[in-house]
Amino acid sequence: MTQTTVFEVCLLSIKPGMEAEFEAGVRQAAPLFRRAKGCLSMELRRFVENPCMYHLLVQWNSLEAHTVDFRASEDFQKWRSCVSHCFAAPPEVIHTVETLQGF
């Protein structure tokens, strides 16, 4: 059976004027993701139409790597301390798997 990677899709609303501080916090926290068990990649995208909104996409080798291993880790708490003070609202998180590619 082929293992399917899982993408954590996180929608982040940032307090106006804190965008640069938030981006710096994500850069600071990037090593936490790089060393997390099961984390394959991470990227941050900023909305064009609403510059206070971001899309964080993290690829995990399994759902449990994110929801169990990472969220229970000290590094998750460190990640939150780097960025949570910038949140205008709680993050919205969903998980997806690839359905179609390259069409």
PyMOL commands that set and color helices and strands:
alter all, ss='L'
color gray80, all
select helices_A, chain A and resi 19-34+63-70+74-86
alter helices_A, ss='H'
color red, helices_A
select strands_A, chain A and resi 6-13+39-46+53-60+92-96
alter strands_A, ss='S'
color yellow, strands_A
deselect
rebuild
show_as cartoon
